[in-house]
Amino acid sequence: MNLRQALYDTIHATKLGREVLLKYFGKLAQVEEKYLAGLVSEADKESEYVIKNFLLNKYPNTEFLGEESSFAGDEVSEGRGGHLGRWICDPLDGTTNYIHQFPVFCISIGYEQNGELLLGVIDVPMLGETYTAIKGHGAFVNGNKLKINPNKDLKKALLATGFFPDDKVALQEQIQLFSSIVGDCRGIRRAGAAAYDLCQVARGVFDGFWEKNLSPWDVAAGQLLVEEAGGVLKDYNNQPHTPYSRSVIAGNPLIVEQIYNKFIPMLSKK
């Protein structure tokens, strides 16, 4: 696969999704709840439909792992993008924000092959921002190069995280983690979309980000952005993060280490 051409095609796919999301924004007629997976609307479903059709028509020998199709029982295996390659897509990250017309939501598409993330695109419709990365070629937003924040002092760090109230056990752990660190950093933000949070880590806005119980489509594109901007991602076992990890700590290496050390006594290691 020509990755440069694939990047252009992935950007086009996110623009198709963007058109759908803007069409429905503020005009939703149907919102459903998925068991332990938050909300879903007709906008999520249609966005994934147009993205999936476009990419698989362009690249018929690839696989597609999308949030909505996986919850419909389609393509749920966790094979790590074998020789065929796999698109990993969240057609609307930040659905709750979207439903309540809070303008922080995005479309996230990553591409992996043989267990390696090769490209990622995250489009933020209401902000007019498109984040892109090709492995080994850096990360960008609207053509401007991204660089991780080099800050080494947790006390000066602006961090980000997320909460998922449907899982009460995980929520209690997250509240403990939050309480343990909120007094030792400059501030913590909760934007409500993990893909967007990872964009801001790559951009150097957030010094670090942590969250648990994320899915591959939440983090695949964002992981590559952070790595290509000079950052690292670990899981709660202090192991290198993959899109299939269930926990993540992201930032520059020293900030990630400080966050992890802060959390060690409370981590359930999952």
N, C-alpha and C positions, 0 to 999 in steps of 0.2 A: 504494500500500500504506500502510495505517495503521501506522506504525512502532511506536507504543506497543502496539498489539494484537499486532503481529508479535513484539515482544520477549517478551510474555507467552507466546505460542505457542512461541517458541524455548526459553524457560525450561522449559516443559512437555516439550518434546522432549528436553532434556538430562536431565530427571527420568526419562523413559522409559529413556534410556540408562543412567542411574545404577542403576535397578532391575536391569537386565541385568548390569551389572558387579558389583554386590553379590551377586547370585545365584550367579555363577560364582567369586567371589573365594575362593581357597584350594581350589577344587574342579575345576580345569581337567582335562579329559581329553585334549585335543588341542592341541598347539602346533606350528606350522610355521615355517619360515624362508623369507622372501621374498628373492630375489636383490638384494643391495645395499640392502635396505630393512628389515632387522631381523626381529623376530618378529611372528607373528600367531596369535591363538587364536580359539576359537569365541565368546569374549566380544566381541572386536572386531567380528566379523562380525554377530552378532546385535544388538549395540548399534547399528551402522550401519543394519541392516535396519529396526529399529523407528523410528529417528529419520527416516530417509529416507521411509518410508511415511507417517508422521504429517505431515511438512512438505509433501510433494508432494500429499497428499490435501487439506490445508488451503489450499495455494497451488499449484494445478495448472498455472499458467502460468509457473512458475519452473523453473530448472535446479538440479541437485544435483551437486556435486563432492565425493566422499567418498574417504577413503584406501583403503578396502577395495574399493569398486566400481571405482576407477581402476586398481588392480592386477589386477582381474579383466578389464580391457580395456574398461571401460564409462566413457564420459564423461571422456575423458582430455585433451580440448582445453584450451588455456590462454586461451581467450577470456575477457575480463575482465568477466563478468557483464553482458551486453548489456542491451537494453531489457527483457528478460524478468526479469532479476535472477537471482542464483545464490546458493545456500547452499553454504558451504565448510565441510566437517565432518571432524573427527578424532573417531571414536567412542570411541577410547581412546588418549590421548597418554600415553606412559610405559608401554608394553606390557611391557618388561623388568621395570620396577618391579612392575607388577601380577602378572606371572608368579611373581616371587620374593616376593610379598606385602609389598613395601615400599610404604607407604601413600600415596606421592605419585604420583598419576595423575589424569587428568581427561578430560572431554568438552569439546570446543571446537567451537563453531558460529559462523561469521561469515556475514553477508549483504552482498553487493555488488550494485550496479546501475550500469551505464554506467561501470565502472571505479572506482567510489567505494564504500568501506566505509561501510555505514549502521548496522549494529548488530552486536553481538558478545555471546556468552554463553559463559562457561567455568565448568563445574561440577566441583568437587573432592569426590568422594563421601565419602572417608574422613574429611575434615576438615569436612564439612558447610558448605562455602563455595560461593556462587554469585556469580560476577563478571559484571557487566552493563554495557553501554554502548550508547547511541544517539548517533549523530553530532550534535555540537552541544549535547548535554545532559549531559555529564560521564560519569564512570565510577564504579561502586559495587561494594561487596562486601556482600552481605546487607543492602542498603539504606544502607550507610554510604559516604560519598563518598571517593573515592581521590584522592591527590595525589602527584605525583612527588617524590622526595627532592631538595631544592634544593642539596644539598652540591656545592661547586665544586672540591673538593680530591681528586684521585685518590688521594692517600696515605691519605685517610680513608674511601675507598670500599669497600663490600662488593660484589663483582661476581659474576656467574654466567656459566656457559658450558656447553657440552655436547661430548661426543666421540662420533664414529661410527667404530668400529674396522674396519668392513667395507671402507671405502675407505682403503687404506693411504697413498696420496699425500696425501689431505686430512688424514688423521690426523697425518702428520709435520708438515704446515703448522700444524695446530692445536697440536701440542706446542710448536712454536717460538713461536707467539703466546702461549701460556700461560706459557712460560718467560720471555718478554720482559717480562711485566707482573706476574707473581705477587709479585715483590719490591718493587713500587712501589704496591701498594694494601694495604688492611687485610686482605683475604682474598678467596678465590674459592670459590664453592659450585657443585656439580654435582648438581642435583636429579634430572635424568633425564627431564624433560618440558618442552619449550620453551614450550608454552602456559602452564604453571604459572610458569616463570621470568618470562615477560612480565607475568603477573598481579602477581608480586612487585616488578617494576620499577614498574608502575602504582601499587602500594600504597606505594612508598617504602621497602620492605625492602631490595631490591637497588638500588644506585646505577646499575648498568649491566649489560648482558647482550650477549654476542656469540656467534654461531655461524654455521656454513656448512652448505650442502647440506640446508637445510630445505625443506619443501614448503608449498604454500599452506594446507593444512589445519592445519599446525603453528602458523602465525603470523597468520592472518587476524583472528580474534577478538582475539588478544592485541595486535595492532598498534593496533586501534581503542581498546582499553583504555588503552594507553600514551599515545596521542595525546590522548584525552579527559581523562587525568590530568595533562596538561601536558608530556608528554615528546615526544621525536622519535625517529625510526628512520631510519638510513642503511644503504646497502649498502657493500660493500668498495670500491666506486668513489666513495664519498662522495656518492652520489646518493640522493634520497628513496626509501625502501623501499616496495615494494608486496608483496602476498602472493605474487607470482610472482618476486620477487628470490630469488637463491640464497644470499644472505648477509645478515646483519643485525648492526647495532650499535644498541642501544637504551638510552635514559636521558635525563637532562636534557641540553640542548644542549652545555654545557661539558664534561660528562663524556664524552659521545659524541665530541666533538672530541679530547679528550685520549687516549681509547682509540685512535681512528683514527690520530692522529699517532704513537702508540707502535708501531702495527702497520705503518705505511707501508713500511718496508724489506722486509717479509716477505710482503706481500699479493700473491696471484696475480691480484687484480682480477676475480674471477669471482663 
